[in-house]
């Protein structure tokens, strides 16, 4: 497990004029309460750590499959159990929040690429129904049902920013290598769901922003088998990726809803 707290990347690219991080002023007020789903993962843990550094007075809500396994924090936190594959579990976690505990920001820091039995496919010959469905359930269905539960629970006038971890490899327009069929297609589906949420919420005139956030290649268990192919200056610590995405979240405006942003605050096409 990578426990680095450094927010410095080996070689951070300069922000360009396309980055929302160059906006002259923060467009949102500091959050009072932030919910992090997937708080036991590498980036999820880093979100929690970086949030309390940047906003010492926030109320932090951590969702994890097994809250007892979460690393202790000096900061006061509310910890809830959830199962991304069980909609009733997602609803129960969200419905347990009292009206004064509803979050201003939500980070959905979940994602699945591989396990001991299943690895990213290099060829169509490796396509397997169980692999495809598992990726779709964990990378698209689960996050979407969590957003559904949140939107069903919060009042329609409640202002909320939701950032869901996406991936540039889920971009159809940016796909030049192929392969990784289950992961790519599940993230592409997630990107479409994010856009659909944003369009519906805009029609309802609800003050909710839903975006996809791309952390870049981060030194976590998800990327561990593939890090040898990544140049050191392109491999980020979890703390750096989390801090950058918090910066992005702080700059979001209503017109950004439905868009995808990388860790430098630059949009990328689905």
URTADA-V723370 format. One record per residue. N is the residue number from 0. RES is the residue in three letters. D_LAST is the distance of its C-alpha to the last C-alpha in Angstrom with 2 decimals. Layout:
n=N res=RES d_last=D_LAST
n=N res=RES d_last=D_LAST
This chain:
n=0 res=UNK d_last=30.64
n=1 res=UNK d_last=29.60
n=2 res=UNK d_last=31.35
n=3 res=UNK d_last=30.91
n=4 res=UNK d_last=30.84
n=5 res=UNK d_last=30.16
n=6 res=UNK d_last=27.48
n=7 res=UNK d_last=27.74
n=8 res=UNK d_last=25.44
n=9 res=UNK d_last=27.48
n=10 res=UNK d_last=26.03
n=11 res=UNK d_last=23.74
n=12 res=UNK d_last=21.99
n=13 res=UNK d_last=23.01
n=14 res=UNK d_last=20.92
n=15 res=UNK d_last=20.02
n=16 res=UNK d_last=20.31
n=17 res=UNK d_last=16.54
n=18 res=UNK d_last=16.92
n=19 res=UNK d_last=17.71
n=20 res=UNK d_last=20.34
n=21 res=UNK d_last=22.43
n=22 res=UNK d_last=22.98
n=23 res=UNK d_last=26.72
n=24 res=UNK d_last=27.17
n=25 res=UNK d_last=25.64
n=26 res=UNK d_last=24.38
n=27 res=UNK d_last=25.20
n=28 res=UNK d_last=28.46
n=29 res=UNK d_last=28.95
n=30 res=UNK d_last=28.12
n=31 res=UNK d_last=31.20
n=32 res=UNK d_last=29.72
n=33 res=UNK d_last=26.67
n=34 res=UNK d_last=25.67
n=35 res=UNK d_last=24.12
n=36 res=UNK d_last=23.23
n=37 res=UNK d_last=23.50
n=38 res=UNK d_last=26.05
n=39 res=UNK d_last=27.70
n=40 res=UNK d_last=24.86
n=41 res=UNK d_last=24.74
n=42 res=UNK d_last=22.12
n=43 res=UNK d_last=23.42
n=44 res=UNK d_last=26.91
n=45 res=UNK d_last=25.88
n=46 res=UNK d_last=24.28
n=47 res=UNK d_last=27.66
n=48 res=UNK d_last=29.68
n=49 res=UNK d_last=27.86
n=50 res=UNK d_last=27.79
n=51 res=UNK d_last=31.55
n=52 res=UNK d_last=32.13
n=53 res=UNK d_last=30.25
n=54 res=UNK d_last=31.43
n=55 res=UNK d_last=34.78
n=56 res=UNK d_last=35.62
n=57 res=UNK d_last=32.62
n=58 res=UNK d_last=33.05
n=59 res=UNK d_last=30.82
n=60 res=UNK d_last=29.90
n=61 res=UNK d_last=28.92
n=62 res=UNK d_last=27.71
n=63 res=UNK d_last=28.33
n=64 res=UNK d_last=29.43
n=65 res=UNK d_last=32.79
n=66 res=UNK d_last=33.49
n=67 res=UNK d_last=36.78
n=68 res=UNK d_last=34.96
n=69 res=UNK d_last=33.15
n=70 res=UNK d_last=34.52
n=71 res=UNK d_last=36.98
n=72 res=UNK d_last=36.24
n=73 res=UNK d_last=38.88
n=74 res=UNK d_last=36.88
n=75 res=UNK d_last=37.56
n=76 res=UNK d_last=34.81
n=77 res=UNK d_last=34.38
n=78 res=UNK d_last=33.29
n=79 res=UNK d_last=32.14
n=80 res=UNK d_last=31.55
n=81 res=UNK d_last=28.61
n=82 res=UNK d_last=27.38
n=83 res=UNK d_last=23.68
n=84 res=UNK d_last=24.79
n=85 res=UNK d_last=27.36
n=86 res=UNK d_last=26.46
n=87 res=UNK d_last=30.07
n=88 res=UNK d_last=29.86
n=89 res=UNK d_last=26.80
n=90 res=UNK d_last=28.68
n=91 res=UNK d_last=31.84
n=92 res=UNK d_last=30.37
n=93 res=UNK d_last=28.90
n=94 res=UNK d_last=32.02
n=95 res=UNK d_last=34.24
n=96 res=UNK d_last=33.10
n=97 res=UNK d_last=35.72
n=98 res=UNK d_last=34.99
n=99 res=UNK d_last=35.74
n=100 res=UNK d_last=33.33
n=101 res=UNK d_last=30.12
n=102 res=UNK d_last=27.48
n=103 res=UNK d_last=26.03
n=104 res=UNK d_last=23.12
n=105 res=UNK d_last=21.49
n=106 res=UNK d_last=19.69
n=107 res=UNK d_last=18.53
n=108 res=UNK d_last=18.97
n=109 res=UNK d_last=19.01
n=110 res=UNK d_last=17.52
n=111 res=UNK d_last=19.02
n=112 res=UNK d_last=18.79
n=113 res=UNK d_last=22.40
n=114 res=UNK d_last=25.98
n=115 res=UNK d_last=29.41
n=116 res=UNK d_last=29.04
n=117 res=UNK d_last=25.47
n=118 res=UNK d_last=23.64
n=119 res=UNK d_last=20.31
n=120 res=UNK d_last=20.95
n=121 res=UNK d_last=21.58
n=122 res=UNK d_last=22.28
n=123 res=UNK d_last=21.92
n=124 res=UNK d_last=25.59
n=125 res=UNK d_last=24.76
n=126 res=UNK d_last=22.71
n=127 res=UNK d_last=24.43
n=128 res=UNK d_last=24.03
n=129 res=UNK d_last=24.96
n=130 res=UNK d_last=22.47
n=131 res=UNK d_last=19.55
n=132 res=UNK d_last=20.80
n=133 res=UNK d_last=21.47
n=134 res=UNK d_last=17.98
n=135 res=UNK d_last=16.65
n=136 res=UNK d_last=19.44
n=137 res=UNK d_last=19.01
n=138 res=UNK d_last=15.29
n=139 res=UNK d_last=14.31
n=140 res=UNK d_last=17.63
n=141 res=UNK d_last=19.54
n=142 res=UNK d_last=17.30
n=143 res=UNK d_last=16.80
n=144 res=UNK d_last=20.59
n=145 res=UNK d_last=21.32
n=146 res=UNK d_last=19.44
n=147 res=UNK d_last=21.38
n=148 res=UNK d_last=24.58
n=149 res=UNK d_last=24.09
n=150 res=UNK d_last=23.43
n=151 res=UNK d_last=26.43
n=152 res=UNK d_last=28.62
n=153 res=UNK d_last=28.13
n=154 res=UNK d_last=29.92
n=155 res=UNK d_last=27.98
n=156 res=UNK d_last=29.04
n=157 res=UNK d_last=27.95
n=158 res=UNK d_last=25.53
n=159 res=UNK d_last=22.88
n=160 res=UNK d_last=19.90
n=161 res=UNK d_last=17.76
n=162 res=UNK d_last=15.58
n=163 res=UNK d_last=14.06
n=164 res=UNK d_last=13.61
n=165 res=UNK d_last=10.25
n=166 res=UNK d_last=9.65
n=167 res=UNK d_last=8.03
n=168 res=UNK d_last=9.37
n=169 res=UNK d_last=7.09
n=170 res=UNK d_last=4.33
n=171 res=UNK d_last=5.89
n=172 res=UNK d_last=6.35
n=173 res=UNK d_last=7.77
n=174 res=UNK d_last=9.85
n=175 res=UNK d_last=13.36
n=176 res=UNK d_last=15.57
n=177 res=UNK d_last=15.03
n=178 res=UNK d_last=16.96
n=179 res=UNK d_last=16.36
n=180 res=UNK d_last=15.67
n=181 res=UNK d_last=16.23
n=182 res=UNK d_last=14.27
n=183 res=UNK d_last=11.12
n=184 res=UNK d_last=11.30
n=185 res=UNK d_last=12.32
n=186 res=UNK d_last=9.55
n=187 res=UNK d_last=7.02
n=188 res=UNK d_last=9.71
n=189 res=UNK d_last=9.93
n=190 res=UNK d_last=6.57
n=191 res=UNK d_last=7.91
n=192 res=UNK d_last=11.22
n=193 res=UNK d_last=10.50
n=194 res=UNK d_last=9.61
n=195 res=UNK d_last=12.69
n=196 res=UNK d_last=14.82
n=197 res=UNK d_last=14.26
n=198 res=UNK d_last=15.22
n=199 res=UNK d_last=18.20
n=200 res=UNK d_last=19.39
n=201 res=UNK d_last=19.36
n=202 res=UNK d_last=21.50
n=203 res=UNK d_last=23.78
n=204 res=UNK d_last=24.03
n=205 res=UNK d_last=23.66
n=206 res=UNK d_last=23.25
n=207 res=UNK d_last=20.44
n=208 res=UNK d_last=17.28
n=209 res=UNK d_last=14.53
n=210 res=UNK d_last=11.80
n=211 res=UNK d_last=9.91
n=212 res=UNK d_last=11.90
n=213 res=UNK d_last=11.69
n=214 res=UNK d_last=15.39
n=215 res=UNK d_last=15.47
n=216 res=UNK d_last=17.95
n=217 res=UNK d_last=20.59
n=218 res=UNK d_last=24.05
n=219 res=UNK d_last=24.02
n=220 res=UNK d_last=25.14
n=221 res=UNK d_last=21.65
n=222 res=UNK d_last=21.39
n=223 res=UNK d_last=25.18
n=224 res=UNK d_last=25.63
n=225 res=UNK d_last=23.23
n=226 res=UNK d_last=24.34
n=227 res=UNK d_last=26.94
n=228 res=UNK d_last=24.36
n=229 res=UNK d_last=22.94
n=230 res=UNK d_last=24.84
n=231 res=UNK d_last=26.62
n=232 res=UNK d_last=25.24
n=233 res=UNK d_last=21.64
n=234 res=UNK d_last=22.67
n=235 res=UNK d_last=22.68
n=236 res=UNK d_last=25.11
n=237 res=UNK d_last=23.88
n=238 res=UNK d_last=25.74
n=239 res=UNK d_last=23.95
n=240 res=UNK d_last=20.41
n=241 res=UNK d_last=21.63
n=242 res=UNK d_last=23.44
n=243 res=UNK d_last=20.55
n=244 res=UNK d_last=18.26
n=245 res=UNK d_last=21.30
n=246 res=UNK d_last=21.55
n=247 res=UNK d_last=18.01
n=248 res=UNK d_last=18.90
n=249 res=UNK d_last=22.11
n=250 res=UNK d_last=20.58
n=251 res=UNK d_last=18.22
n=252 res=UNK d_last=19.21
n=253 res=UNK d_last=18.81
n=254 res=UNK d_last=16.64
n=255 res=UNK d_last=14.00
n=256 res=UNK d_last=13.60
n=257 res=UNK d_last=10.32
n=258 res=UNK d_last=8.53
n=259 res=UNK d_last=7.38
n=260 res=UNK d_last=10.32
n=261 res=UNK d_last=11.94
n=262 res=UNK d_last=15.68
n=263 res=UNK d_last=16.73
n=264 res=UNK d_last=15.27
n=265 res=UNK d_last=12.87
n=266 res=UNK d_last=9.55
n=267 res=UNK d_last=6.63
n=268 res=UNK d_last=3.81
n=269 res=UNK d_last=0.00
